[in-house]
Amino acid sequence: MKSKSLFTRPFLLMCISQALFAASFNMIIPELPSYLTSLGGGEHKGWIIALFTITAGISRPFSGKLADTIGRLPVMYIGVAATMLCSFAYPFLPFVSGFFLLRFLHGFSTGFKPTGTSAYVADIVPDNRRGEAMGILGISFSIGMSTAPIVGAWLGKGFSLDILFYTAGFLAVLSMVILYNLPETLVHRKPFSFKLLRIKKDDIFDPLSLPAGIVMVLSYGCYGVILTLGPDLSDALGLSNRGIIFAIFTVASITVRIFAGRVSDRIGRVPVLKVSSLILGFGMVLFGLARTPEMLYLAAAVFGIGNGTFSPAINAWTVDLGHPERRGRALATMYIALEIAIGCGAVFSGWYFANDFGRMPVIFFAAAVSCFSAWLYLTFRKNEKEHRLD
């Protein structure tokens, strides 16, 4: 299935499907904190993202194993179906416990779809353009992220939250339709059986991918902080649309992803990851210092640059380090680390914040320290072979 060309029909369709998927589950995020408050659960804002990521993390070993056995596409179907069904269900469970049940179930979307997508793309693109491919795939994801929050905030305020939820579900339907037009890339597939759901230690954790997992945990907790505190910080500084900072950070991310993946193919993953971890940390410092909308915009842009540099390199590095026949498991390990990072960042920030805006800077500065720790790890880790192509 691997092609000498990067821009094949399956690759381009996968990018479109990824953009629609990202738009679907990101569209509702800016409005969820105020929605939960209206339901009477405002003190539990940190769990909006945390429950989502807990389920995603739990499901990663299953998605990785299934992607390597029954195929990449079935795993993606499960992920898209989860976001589609949950989006349509939010209007029918307008109470706190129902909301959190859906947030928990919604996590299956990112627990399955990105694992299958990344493994699929790694199967079909040239090895020497893997970083570039992951960068372009990330751009597709970012396009969905950049447009969806602003549109979601507009739909929520201009029409209703029910319309917002239904629109998110419709985008997931479109993503699913595109997947049906793609060929499977896993050559030696097995039929599904419940025995495949028996998870062993090596299904949960791929030791070859451990360095990528460590860097992910240290670097990406800051994203959980932004998802949790970003809407409240936007309100505090007088922004009329809570999705603006998400759009700024995503546009900045898209801009650098065009080049970052290609750079990691040429000079190596680790040098790019070292630079990006420093940029992410600096972005967190700026968030902590933001006292005006302009300062907040700058913080979002810097964070976006760091994220756009970091994401394609960490994805490609994970694939490089893992064994080709366990590619799904390697990516699942990295994504488990991502969910741990985002979940911990969300829970800690929501717990410590407790609607006291004077505490916000401490949270952002703590996230910056974690990012700088990733740079230290990459700088002083053993100088093993940086990446291995199939």
Summary of the structure (lengths in Angstrom):
residues: 390
radius of gyration: 19.4
end to end distance: 14.1
largest distance: 56.3
contacts: 1534
relative contact order: 0.17
helix: 82%
strand: 0%
